[in-house]
């Protein structure tokens, strides 16, 4: 799904009015009705949706979002979702004659709905407290800077609600979301956001994502031909789910063998962090690498080799000799639990030389830190040859870039500029993973609001996925024409991690267990049967018959 800036969203509105004959009143009517329909479909699928006729309160600001909320309330009343006596409206100010809210307010009053002005009623705290559903139409895309005045007071009042007693539903975005969000500014804490297409980037900004709750797209307001005019161009920002992301990676042909699926070489593990390398190696196997070599310090080899299963554990002293003779990697991963010992500089320098020759390099954790030291020692800023994936979390990217983690989470546009500066695919890890390509400028968001992934080892698993998919694409010749192949590998890897977390459900688990589940998720997406179909129990059964 394509995401747009506030500027592009306002451009859609202007174009709709000026060239398409869709004035503000028509758009407000369509948006309000569509939001009501979408909310009802969402609630009726959930336990809280069975509660009969809840008290509904609309809090409407001066813009079109406020008008959308008022039309939405009228639609809910007409569908008998709520009763006039159990509804109310709180307006930030009295609507004027040409305000899109005016007609909606007139209709609601005629239907018997109490309409109050925020500053003129002493009942506002009681109305908010007693509401089962609060519809947030306080501020929208017209907001400039942080909330202030009455709008700020309204947002603070909503955020004082107890989450277990009331559902806050924001229209389009949680009020206070902006493209220029400043950390610490007030934003409504919504349980459900009805994101009107074109969906805004701001709702998936890592610093703002948790304010928006469950995000449900609302489509059918603008013609698709109009939407196509905005948010595209040479660089796009796209939200990827698993279905779209897995289509970026070709399936493994039925006649494949281990080398055609790619060889991944991983340099990892230090005292106290051996698990990181093991998890990364398991992740590479799970994502479909044909062969995985885990290179470790000689003194750790006797500890790790006995429990390696199908992973080839190699002592560092023999890795280069054996590698030249037999094993030529299709992708190299440096860093999970590796430590920052200066002796790793030799392996790093060799991997950078290989990257210059077109072998994908994935740098994670200590690998990122060592690369930073390597370039700094030469008096340079980190810059690669377009065949590197960097997988930092906010603290690691702060150390690499000098930009605070708080700012990075609030300004994802910086991630794209940094990717171009590093000339590397940048995978910025948080509850929303932001992936930026250096050449095209394309940016992908992968929404990962899953507590099951909030554990040590998830990042190591992701690094292994990235390396495996990059190796497989190289082994299949996908890099011969350049382009965004490495970016696609990173997007698919991030989506695979999230989909695995969803499949795991509400259960704590070891990341190695997640790797086992990921192998089934990845296999169902990328393993072909003899006829070219993805292999499944159904196709196997049909072949047997």
DOTORVO-854798 format. One line per 4 residues: their letters; for each residue y, z, x of C-alpha. Coordinates in Angstrom, 1 decimal. Layout:
<rs>
A	Y:Z:X ~ ...
</rs>
This chain:
<rs>
XXXX	0.0:0.0:0.0 ~ 3.4:-1.0:1.4 ~ 5.9:1.7:1.9 ~ 9.7:1.2:1.8
XXXX	12.8:3.0:3.0 ~ 15.4:4.4:0.6 ~ 17.7:1.5:1.5 ~ 15.0:-1.1:0.5
XXXX	14.3:0.9:-2.7 ~ 18.0:0.7:-3.7 ~ 18.0:-3.0:-2.8 ~ 15.1:-3.5:-5.3
XXXX	17.2:-1.7:-8.0 ~ 20.3:-3.9:-7.3 ~ 18.3:-7.1:-7.2 ~ 16.6:-6.2:-10.4
XXXX	19.9:-5.7:-12.1 ~ 21.9:-8.6:-10.6 ~ 19.3:-11.4:-10.5 ~ 16.4:-10.4:-12.8
XXXX	18.2:-9.2:-15.9 ~ 16.6:-5.7:-15.6 ~ 19.5:-3.3:-16.1 ~ 19.4:0.4:-15.5
XXXX	18.5:1.2:-19.1 ~ 15.5:-1.1:-19.1 ~ 14.3:0.3:-15.8 ~ 14.7:3.9:-16.9
XXXX	12.9:3.2:-20.1 ~ 10.0:1.5:-18.3 ~ 9.8:4.2:-15.6 ~ 9.9:7.2:-18.0
XXXX	7.2:5.8:-20.2 ~ 5.0:4.8:-17.2 ~ 5.4:8.2:-15.6 ~ 4.3:9.9:-18.9
XXXX	1.2:7.7:-19.1 ~ 0.3:8.3:-15.5 ~ 0.7:12.1:-15.7 ~ -1.4:12.3:-18.8
XXXX	-4.2:10.2:-17.2 ~ -4.1:12.5:-14.2 ~ -4.1:15.8:-16.2 ~ -6.8:14.8:-18.6
XXXX	-9.2:14.3:-15.7 ~ -8.6:17.9:-14.4 ~ -9.4:21.3:-15.8 ~ -5.7:22.2:-16.2
XXXX	-5.3:19.1:-18.4 ~ -7.3:20.7:-21.2 ~ -4.7:23.3:-21.9 ~ -3.2:22.4:-25.3
XXXX	0.5:21.6:-25.7 ~ 2.1:23.4:-22.7 ~ 5.8:24.4:-22.6 ~ 7.6:21.6:-20.8
XXXX	11.0:21.9:-19.1 ~ 12.9:18.9:-17.7 ~ 15.4:19.6:-15.0 ~ 17.6:16.5:-14.7
XXXX	20.2:15.6:-12.1 ~ 22.9:13.0:-12.4 ~ 21.0:10.0:-11.2 ~ 18.3:7.6:-12.6
XXXX	15.6:10.1:-11.7 ~ 17.1:12.5:-14.2 ~ 17.2:9.7:-16.8 ~ 13.5:8.9:-16.1
XXXX	12.6:12.5:-16.6 ~ 14.3:12.6:-20.0 ~ 12.6:9.4:-21.2 ~ 9.3:10.8:-19.9
XXXX	9.8:13.9:-22.0 ~ 10.5:11.8:-25.1 ~ 7.3:9.9:-24.5 ~ 5.3:13.1:-24.1
XXXX	6.6:14.4:-27.4 ~ 5.8:11.1:-29.2 ~ 2.2:11.4:-27.8 ~ 2.0:15.0:-29.1
XXXX	1.4:16.3:-25.6 ~ 3.9:19.0:-26.2 ~ 6.0:20.4:-29.1 ~ 9.8:20.2:-29.6
XXXX	10.0:24.0:-30.0 ~ 8.2:24.5:-26.6 ~ 10.3:22.0:-24.7 ~ 13.8:22.2:-23.2
XXXX	16.2:20.3:-20.9 ~ 18.4:21.7:-18.2 ~ 21.1:19.2:-17.1 ~ 23.0:19.5:-13.9
XXXX	26.1:18.2:-15.8 ~ 27.1:16.6:-19.0 ~ 26.2:12.8:-19.1 ~ 29.1:10.4:-19.5
XXXX	29.1:7.5:-21.9 ~ 27.8:4.9:-19.4 ~ 25.3:7.3:-17.9 ~ 21.6:6.2:-18.4
XXXX	20.9:9.8:-19.5 ~ 23.3:9.7:-22.5 ~ 21.1:7.8:-24.9 ~ 18.0:9.8:-23.9
XXXX	19.8:13.1:-24.4 ~ 21.1:12.0:-27.8 ~ 17.5:11.1:-28.9 ~ 16.0:14.4:-27.6
XXXX	18.7:16.4:-29.4 ~ 18.0:14.5:-32.7 ~ 14.3:15.4:-32.2 ~ 15.2:19.1:-32.0
XXXX	14.9:19.6:-28.2 ~ 17.3:22.2:-26.8 ~ 19.5:20.7:-24.2 ~ 21.4:23.0:-21.8
XXXX	23.9:22.6:-19.0 ~ 22.9:24.5:-15.9 ~ 26.2:26.4:-15.5 ~ 26.6:27.1:-19.2
XXXX	23.4:28.9:-20.1 ~ 22.2:32.4:-19.3 ~ 18.7:31.4:-20.4 ~ 17.9:29.1:-17.5
XXXX	15.8:31.7:-15.6 ~ 13.8:32.5:-18.7 ~ 13.3:28.8:-19.4 ~ 12.0:28.1:-15.9
XXXX	9.8:31.2:-15.9 ~ 8.1:30.3:-19.3 ~ 7.5:26.6:-18.5 ~ 3.9:25.5:-18.1
XXXX	5.1:22.2:-16.7 ~ 8.5:21.6:-15.0 ~ 9.5:17.9:-14.6 ~ 11.7:17.5:-11.6
XXXX	14.3:14.8:-12.0 ~ 17.0:16.6:-10.0 ~ 17.6:14.1:-7.1 ~ 16.3:10.7:-6.1
XXXX	17.0:7.8:-3.7 ~ 20.7:8.1:-4.2 ~ 20.8:11.5:-2.4 ~ 22.9:11.5:0.8
XXXX	22.3:14.3:3.2 ~ 20.8:17.7:2.1 ~ 21.0:19.1:-1.4 ~ 24.1:21.1:-2.3
XXXX	25.9:22.7:-5.2 ~ 24.1:22.8:-8.6 ~ 21.3:20.5:-7.4 ~ 20.5:23.0:-4.6
XXXX	20.5:25.9:-7.1 ~ 18.1:24.0:-9.4 ~ 15.7:23.3:-6.6 ~ 15.8:26.9:-5.3
XXXX	15.1:28.1:-8.9 ~ 12.1:25.8:-9.2 ~ 10.7:26.9:-5.8 ~ 10.8:30.5:-7.1
XXXX	8.1:29.8:-9.6 ~ 4.6:31.1:-9.0 ~ 2.4:28.1:-8.3 ~ -0.6:29.5:-10.2
XXXX	1.3:29.6:-13.5 ~ 3.3:26.4:-13.5 ~ 2.8:22.8:-12.5 ~ 5.9:21.1:-11.0
XXXX	5.9:17.3:-11.5 ~ 8.4:15.3:-9.5 ~ 9.4:11.8:-10.5 ~ 9.3:9.3:-7.6
XXXX	9.6:12.0:-4.9 ~ 10.2:15.7:-4.6 ~ 13.9:16.3:-4.9 ~ 15.4:16.7:-1.5
XXXX	13.2:14.1:0.2 ~ 15.4:11.7:2.2 ~ 14.9:9.2:5.0 ~ 17.3:11.3:7.1
XXXX	15.6:14.7:6.3 ~ 16.8:17.6:8.4 ~ 14.2:20.3:9.1 ~ 15.0:23.4:7.1
XXXX	16.7:21.6:4.3 ~ 15.7:22.5:0.7 ~ 13.1:20.4:-1.1 ~ 11.3:21.0:-4.4
XXXX	7.6:22.1:-3.9 ~ 5.8:19.8:-6.3 ~ 2.2:20.0:-7.3 ~ 2.2:16.4:-8.5
XXXX	4.5:13.5:-7.5 ~ 4.6:10.4:-9.6 ~ 5.6:7.9:-6.9 ~ 7.2:4.9:-8.6
XXXX	6.4:1.6:-6.9 ~ 7.8:0.6:-4.4 ~ 6.6:3.9:-2.9 ~ 9.0:5.5:-0.5
XXXX	8.1:6.3:3.1 ~ 9.7:9.7:2.8 ~ 7.0:11.1:0.6 ~ 4.5:10.5:3.5
XXXX	6.8:11.8:6.2 ~ 4.7:14.5:7.9 ~ 7.5:17.2:7.5 ~ 7.9:16.3:3.8
XXXX	4.3:15.5:2.7 ~ 3.3:19.0:1.8 ~ 6.2:19.3:-0.6 ~ 4.9:16.4:-2.7
XXXX	1.5:17.8:-3.6 ~ -0.8:15.2:-5.1 ~ 0.8:11.8:-4.9 ~ 0.0:9.4:-7.7
XXXX	1.5:5.8:-7.6 ~ 3.1:4.6:-10.8 ~ 3.0:0.8:-11.0 ~ 4.2:-1.9:-13.4
XXXX	8.0:-1.1:-13.4 ~ 9.2:-4.0:-11.2 ~ 7.7:-7.5:-11.1 ~ 5.5:-8.1:-8.0
XXXX	7.6:-11.1:-7.1 ~ 10.6:-8.8:-6.7 ~ 8.7:-6.2:-4.8 ~ 7.6:-8.8:-2.3
XXXX	11.2:-9.4:-1.2 ~ 11.5:-5.9:0.2 ~ 9.7:-3.7:2.8 ~ 8.0:-6.6:4.6
XXXX	9.3:-8.8:7.3 ~ 8.1:-8.9:10.9 ~ 7.3:-5.2:10.9 ~ 5.7:-3.3:7.9
XXXX	4.9:0.3:7.1 ~ 1.6:0.5:5.2 ~ -0.3:3.4:3.7 ~ -4.0:2.9:4.5
XXXX	-6.9:4.4:2.6 ~ -10.5:4.0:3.8 ~ -11.3:0.9:1.7 ~ -8.4:-1.1:3.3
XXXX	-8.8:0.3:6.8 ~ -12.5:-0.4:7.1 ~ -11.8:-4.1:6.2 ~ -9.8:-4.3:9.5
XXXX	-13.0:-4.0:11.5 ~ -15.7:-6.7:11.4 ~ -19.2:-5.7:10.5 ~ -21.9:-5.4:13.2
XXXX	-24.0:-8.6:13.0 ~ -27.7:-8.3:12.2 ~ -28.7:-9.7:15.6 ~ -26.5:-7.3:17.6
XXXX	-27.8:-5.3:20.6 ~ -26.3:-2.3:22.4 ~ -24.0:-4.2:24.7 ~ -22.6:-6.4:21.9
XXXX	-21.6:-3.2:20.1 ~ -19.6:-2.0:23.2 ~ -20.0:0.5:26.0 ~ -17.8:3.6:25.9
XXXX	-17.1:5.6:29.1 ~ -15.7:9.1:28.5 ~ -14.3:11.3:31.2 ~ -14.1:14.8:29.8
XXXX	-15.2:18.5:29.9 ~ -14.1:21.4:32.0 ~ -15.2:25.1:32.2 ~ -14.6:26.6:28.7
XXXX	-14.1:23.3:27.0 ~ -17.3:21.4:27.4 ~ -17.6:21.1:23.6 ~ -14.6:18.7:23.4
XXXX	-16.3:16.0:25.5 ~ -19.5:16.4:23.6 ~ -17.7:16.0:20.3 ~ -15.8:12.9:21.5
XXXX	-19.1:11.4:22.7 ~ -20.8:12.1:19.4 ~ -17.8:10.6:17.6 ~ -18.1:7.4:19.7
XXXX	-21.8:7.1:18.8 ~ -21.0:7.8:15.1 ~ -18.4:5.1:14.9 ~ -20.8:2.5:16.2
XXXX	-20.6:2.2:20.0 ~ -23.7:0.7:21.4 ~ -23.8:2.9:24.5 ~ -21.9:6.1:25.4
XXXX	-21.6:7.5:29.0 ~ -20.1:10.9:29.4 ~ -18.8:11.5:32.9 ~ -18.4:15.1:33.9
XXXX	-17.8:17.1:37.1 ~ -21.0:17.5:39.2 ~ -21.3:21.2:38.6 ~ -21.3:20.8:34.8
XXXX	-23.9:18.0:34.8 ~ -26.9:20.4:34.9 ~ -25.5:22.3:31.9 ~ -24.6:19.3:29.7
XXXX	-27.4:16.8:30.5 ~ -30.3:18.6:28.9 ~ -28.8:18.7:25.4 ~ -27.2:15.2:25.5
XXXX	-29.6:13.5:23.1 ~ -28.7:9.8:23.1 ~ -25.6:10.2:25.2 ~ -25.8:9.3:28.9
XXXX	-24.4:12.2:30.9 ~ -23.4:11.2:34.4 ~ -22.1:13.3:37.3 ~ -18.7:12.1:38.5
XXXX	-20.0:11.5:42.1 ~ -22.3:8.8:40.8 ~ -20.3:7.3:38.0 ~ -18.4:4.7:40.0
XXXX	-21.5:3.6:42.0 ~ -23.7:3.3:38.9 ~ -20.9:1.8:36.8 ~ -20.3:-1.1:39.2
XXXX	-24.0:-1.8:39.4 ~ -25.1:-1.5:35.8 ~ -22.4:-0.3:33.4 ~ -19.2:-2.0:32.7
XXXX	-17.2:-0.2:30.0 ~ -15.6:-2.0:27.1 ~ -13.4:1.0:26.5 ~ -12.6:4.1:28.5
XXXX	-11.6:7.5:27.0 ~ -10.0:10.1:29.2 ~ -9.1:13.6:28.3 ~ -11.0:15.7:25.8
XXXX	-11.4:19.2:27.4 ~ -11.0:17.5:30.8 ~ -8.6:19.9:32.5 ~ -5.7:18.9:34.6
XXXX	-7.2:19.1:38.0 ~ -5.5:16.7:40.6 ~ -8.9:15.3:41.5 ~ -9.0:13.5:38.2
XXXX	-6.2:11.3:39.4 ~ -8.8:8.9:41.0 ~ -10.5:8.3:37.6 ~ -7.1:7.9:35.9
XXXX	-5.9:5.4:38.5 ~ -9.1:3.3:38.1 ~ -8.8:3.4:34.3 ~ -5.2:2.2:34.5
XXXX	-6.3:-0.7:36.7 ~ -9.0:-1.5:34.2 ~ -6.4:-1.4:31.3 ~ -4.3:-3.8:33.2
XXXX	-7.3:-6.2:33.3 ~ -7.7:-5.9:29.5 ~ -10.2:-3.0:29.1 ~ -9.0:-0.7:26.3
XXXX	-7.9:2.8:27.4 ~ -7.8:5.8:25.1 ~ -5.8:8.8:26.4 ~ -6.2:12.1:24.6
XXXX	-5.2:15.7:25.3 ~ -5.4:16.4:29.1 ~ -5.6:12.6:29.7 ~ -2.1:12.2:28.2
XXXX	-0.7:15.1:30.3 ~ -2.3:13.7:33.5 ~ -0.9:10.2:32.8 ~ 2.6:11.7:32.3
XXXX	2.3:13.4:35.7 ~ 0.9:10.2:37.3 ~ 3.9:8.1:36.2 ~ 6.4:10.9:36.9
XXXX	5.1:11.1:40.4 ~ 6.0:7.5:40.9 ~ 9.5:8.1:39.4 ~ 8.7:6.1:36.3
XXXX	8.5:6.7:32.6 ~ 5.0:6.2:31.1 ~ 4.4:2.6:30.3 ~ 1.2:0.8:29.9
XXXX	0.0:-2.9:29.5 ~ -0.5:-3.0:25.7 ~ -4.2:-2.0:25.9 ~ -3.8:1.8:25.6
XXXX	-4.2:4.1:22.6 ~ -2.4:7.5:22.9 ~ -3.6:10.2:20.5 ~ -1.1:13.1:20.9
XXXX	-0.5:16.0:18.5 ~ 3.1:17.1:18.0 ~ 3.1:19.5:21.0 ~ 1.6:16.9:23.3
XXXX	4.1:14.2:22.2 ~ 6.9:16.6:22.6 ~ 5.9:17.2:26.3 ~ 5.5:13.4:26.8
XXXX	8.7:12.3:25.2 ~ 11.1:15.3:25.4 ~ 11.7:15.2:21.6 ~ 10.9:18.4:19.8
XXXX	7.8:18.6:17.6 ~ 9.9:19.6:14.6 ~ 12.0:16.4:15.0 ~ 9.0:14.2:15.5
XXXX	7.4:15.4:12.2 ~ 10.7:14.8:10.3 ~ 11.5:11.4:11.9 ~ 8.4:9.2:12.0
XXXX	10.7:6.2:12.8 ~ 10.8:7.7:16.3 ~ 7.1:7.1:16.7 ~ 7.5:3.4:16.3
XXXX	10.2:3.3:19.0 ~ 8.1:5.4:21.3 ~ 5.1:3.1:20.9 ~ 7.3:0.2:22.0
XXXX	8.7:2.2:24.9 ~ 5.2:3.2:26.1 ~ 3.8:-0.3:25.3 ~ 0.8:1.5:23.8
XXXX	-0.6:2.1:20.3 ~ 0.6:5.6:19.4 ~ -1.6:7.7:17.1 ~ 0.6:10.7:16.1
XXXX	-1.8:13.4:14.7 ~ -0.8:15.7:11.9 ~ -1.8:16.2:8.2 ~ -0.4:12.6:7.9
XXXX	-1.4:10.5:10.9 ~ 1.2:7.9:11.9 ~ 0.0:5.0:13.9 ~ 2.5:2.6:15.5
XXXX	1.9:-0.7:17.2 ~ 4.0:-1.7:20.3 ~ 4.2:-5.4:19.9 ~ 4.6:-6.1:16.2
XXXX	6.3:-2.9:15.3 ~ 3.9:-2.3:12.4 ~ 3.4:1.3:11.3 ~ 0.4:2.7:9.4
XXXX	0.2:6.0:7.6 ~ -3.1:7.7:6.9 ~ -2.8:10.6:4.5 ~ -5.0:13.5:5.6
XXXX	-4.2:16.5:3.6 ~ -7.6:18.1:4.1 ~ -8.0:21.7:5.3 ~ -11.6:20.9:6.4
XXXX	-10.1:18.9:9.3 ~ -7.8:21.7:10.4 ~ -10.1:22.9:13.2 ~ -10.6:22.5:16.9
XXXX	-12.6:19.3:17.7 ~ -11.2:17.1:14.9 ~ -8.9:15.4:17.5 ~ -11.8:14.9:19.9
XXXX	-13.8:13.3:17.2 ~ -10.9:10.9:16.4 ~ -10.5:10.0:20.1 ~ -14.2:9.1:20.1
XXXX	-13.8:7.0:17.0 ~ -10.8:5.1:18.6 ~ -12.8:4.4:21.8 ~ -15.9:3.2:19.9
XXXX	-14.0:0.8:17.6 ~ -11.9:-0.5:20.5 ~ -15.0:-1.1:22.6 ~ -16.8:-2.9:19.7
XXXX	-13.8:-5.2:19.1 ~ -13.7:-6.1:22.8 ~ -17.4:-6.7:23.0 ~ -17.1:-9.0:20.0
XXXX	-14.2:-10.9:21.6 ~ -11.5:-9.7:19.2 ~ -8.9:-9.2:22.0 ~ -9.1:-12.7:23.3
XXXX	-6.1:-13.8:21.1 ~ -4.1:-10.6:21.5 ~ -2.4:-9.3:18.3 ~ -2.9:-6.0:16.7
XXXX	-6.6:-5.5:17.3 ~ -6.1:-2.2:19.1 ~ -3.8:-1.0:16.3 ~ -6.5:-1.9:13.8
XXXX	-9.1:0.1:15.7 ~ -6.8:3.1:15.7 ~ -6.0:2.8:11.9 ~ -9.7:2.5:11.1
XXXX	-10.6:5.4:13.3 ~ -8.0:7.7:11.6 ~ -9.1:6.6:8.1 ~ -12.8:7.2:9.1
XXXX	-11.9:10.8:10.0 ~ -10.2:11.4:6.7 ~ -12.9:9.8:4.7 ~ -15.5:11.9:6.5
XXXX	-13.5:15.0:5.7 ~ -13.4:14.0:2.0 ~ -17.1:13.4:2.0 ~ -17.7:16.8:3.5
XXXX	-15.8:18.5:0.7 ~ -15.0:22.2:0.4 ~ -17.2:23.5:3.3 ~ -16.4:24.7:6.7
XXXX	-18.3:22.8:9.4 ~ -18.7:22.2:13.1 ~ -17.1:18.9:14.3 ~ -20.5:17.8:15.5
XXXX	-21.7:18.1:11.9 ~ -18.8:15.9:10.9 ~ -19.9:13.3:13.5 ~ -23.3:13.1:11.8
XXXX	-21.6:12.5:8.4 ~ -19.2:10.0:10.0 ~ -22.1:8.0:11.2 ~ -23.3:7.5:7.6
XXXX	-19.7:6.6:6.4 ~ -19.2:4.2:9.3 ~ -22.7:2.7:8.9 ~ -22.3:2.0:5.2
XXXX	-19.1:0.1:6.1 ~ -20.0:-1.9:9.2 ~ -23.8:-2.4:9.4 ~ -25.0:-5.8:8.1
XXXX	-28.4:-6.6:6.8 ~ -30.3:-9.9:7.5 ~ -28.4:-11.8:4.9 ~ -25.0:-10.6:6.0
XXXX	-24.7:-7.9:3.4 ~ -23.9:-4.4:4.3 ~ -27.2:-2.6:4.7 ~ -28.0:0.0:2.0
XXXX	-31.0:1.5:0.3 ~ -30.6:-1.0:-2.5 ~ -30.7:-4.0:-0.2 ~ -33.7:-2.5:1.7
XXXX	-35.5:-1.9:-1.6 ~ -34.8:-5.5:-2.8 ~ -36.1:-6.9:0.5 ~ -39.3:-4.9:0.1
X	-39.9:-6.3:-3.3
</rs>
